[in-house]
Each structure stands twice: as C-alpha cells, then as structure tokens.
Amino acid sequence: MFLMLMSLLACKDRNAVTDSGDLDRIDNDADGFSEADGDCNDGVASINPDAGEGCDYLDNDCDGEVDEGLTIEWFLDADKDEYGDPETLAVSCEQPTNYIGRGGDCDDQDPRVNPGAPETCSNETDDNCDGYIDQMAAGGTHPTVQGAVDAVCADGDTVWVNPGTYYESIVISRPLALRGAGLLEDIVVDASSCSGTECPVVSVEADEVVLAGLTLQGGYRLNGDGGGITADTAHGLLITECRLTDNKAYNGGGVSIVDGRIEGSVIEANTATSYGGGVWINNHSFDSLSIDQSTITDNTAAFGGGGYQYFTFDVSWTGNTLTNNTAFLGGGLFLHGVEPSTSGNNITGNMATATSWGLDCLGGGVWDEQKDWTSTRDNISGNTPEDTCL
C-alpha cells in the first residue's frame, strides 16, 4: 500500500511539470533556443535568434522581419544597354529576368541612350541622361569643366557645371555660356594646383561668353592681367552671379575686362601687385562696360584696391558696394581716364595708405587722376584718410 501511494505521487509530480506551462522551454530542434528563449520556429534548427538572415523569404533570426537587408532593387533593362529603367523597379533577393542592378536609363527603348553614352550634337536628344539636351555638363559624363567646354555642340551652347570642386584652369575659345547647376557655394573652380606662373581660373578668348553662378578661386598671373578671369581681348563678356575670391595677378586680381557687364557678383579678397585688386578695366576703344549690383570687398592693390579704371570711354557703375578695400592710392576706386557714369554706389570703409608720399590727398574712397569726376548720386563715406581725392 505504501509503495503504491509513492508511485501515484511520483506520477502526479510529473504531470504537474507538464501542466505548469514549461513545455515552451523545451528545445525541440536542439538549436540552443526554446520558444521561451525567442525561437520562432522550434522545429527548424536554422531558425533562431542567433541565426543569420538568409535570402529565403523566412524570418531566420526571429526579429519579426523577412530577408531584411538582403533584398535588392532591380531595374528593367529592356534595351540591354546595362542600364535599367528607374521607373520599373523590382525588389527581390534574386535577380529577375531582364532586370539589372543599375538604373538611370532615361530611355529604356534605345540602347544608344543611357548615362554611359556620349552626348551627340544636334539630335535633340539627351543621349547621356544628364538632363540636358545637346548641352554639355561637367561633373558627369565629362569629369572636368574643360572637357565639357571642349565638347560643346555649337557656338552659343551652354555648359552646365554640376556641384563639386574642379581643380583646373579653363580656356574658353568659342562663344558659349558656362553656368553653375546649383548653389553658388557648391560649384567651385579652383586653379591653385595649376603649375606655372600664368594660371587664371578662366581665360576668355572669345566674344559673347557668359559666366554664371560659379565660384572662381585660386587663380594667379604673376606677370599678366586677371587672376580669376582674364578677358583682355574679349567683347560682350557677361559675368553674372559669380564669386571671385583669393585670386592674384599683376593687374586685376579678381578680373581683367575690357567690354561687357559684371552684375550681381561678389569680388572679394583678391590681390593685384599693381592696378585693380578686384577689377581692372583697360580699354582704349569705344566699347562699353557696366558693373551693377555687385559687392567688391577686401581686395588689395598698389593702385585701386577695389577697382582701377584706365582710359575707358563708356563705363557705368550702378548700385555697387565697394568696402574694406586697400591700396596706396584709391582704396576703393582709382579713376584714370574718361569719367565714368555712377549712381547708387556705396563706397565706404576703404583705405589708402601712401602716407609718406607727400600728397595733399590719397583718395581712401576714390582717387581721380584727371580730377574731373563728380558724384552726387553715390554714398561715399567713412573712408580713410579721406573719402575722395578729386
């Protein structure tokens, strides 16, 4: 009777373990994890919280996600040019038939059109899928600005410069527009790595050239004119919404120009050994030049820290700010030759430093060599040692 009672108690204890819910702690697939430990499939040893995720449409690591991090975007390549249509997308671990892992094709029906194709002139097609029809772009198909300039289809075409810093010195020898495709501060052409003594950022050798939305820096011409832009013989040059900074030259640290227009630009921190730290205007013909709504600041030169105008016939300065420029004579502006037309300019905070030359005045703001310029429509104030020497 005693033995029978003990046997019954033993059976009752075993049943108590089962009834208590501890079955979820049993590791049925011997992978080291039970259901209580987070095993989401205790019948398959390869599925547990320590398992690696596989491309098998299963939640191998029991984190509630399937094939996470392993699925790939595939793009339909209908024309078999190794570039897929970004609008026709499949997400899968395995590569579907006729799909490829690289998109970017803007015409998946034509194998001649894709990001790796050369741009073909005058066919009204965006051959290289850079967003520009029959126009060149630097930073994409053409890694350099000069390469894009050299590849233009026809006179008057546009070269777009994508965001980036381009370490080169550019020569433009045909009419075209060189435009930044983005924010001014993100599009930089830097000539500081150029070897030699004559390395302007941009040499303009053709008429009717447009430079727009570019930061041009690091140029230098030890014996010539125009460290940032040199355009000594070019006519009709338009410089708009550009920034010229940290350039050096004998004349015209920022720019040397004879004819055209500078508008909405910043010309700062440039240096000239002789004339025109920011701008050097040298023109003996009857061309015209206007400088409008630009800021010319922190430039230095021997004569004309902000700008030097030499024997030009039709020049106008309108709505500009010339400030914090420095020179021996004419801290802001040095006029030598024909009187310019000026209106709405703020010429303030400039300095002339030739204190030991024994002159009656130095023209901290403006020095006029001919002594015949008068201004009633400009603000000329706060310059050192005086505002004008007329």
Secondary structure, DSSP 4 states (H G I P E B T S, - for coil): -HHHHHHHHHHHHHHHHHHTTGGGG--TT-SS--GGGT-S-TT-TT-STTSPP-SSSS-TTSSS-SSTTT-EEEEE-TT-SS--EEEEEEEESSPPTTEES----S-TT-TT-STTSPPPTTSSS-TTSSS-SS-EEETTTBSSHHHHHHT-SSTT-EEEE-SEEEE--EEE-SS-EEEESS-GGGEEEE-TT--SSEE-SEEE-SSS-EEES-EEES-EEEEEE-SSEEESS--SEEEES-EEES-EEEE-SSEEESSEEEES-EEES-EESSB-SSEEEE--SS-EEEEES-EEES-B-SB-SSEEEES-SEEEEES-EEES-EESB-SSEEEESSPPEEES-EEES-EE--TTS--S---SSEEESSS----SSSEEES-BS-SEE-
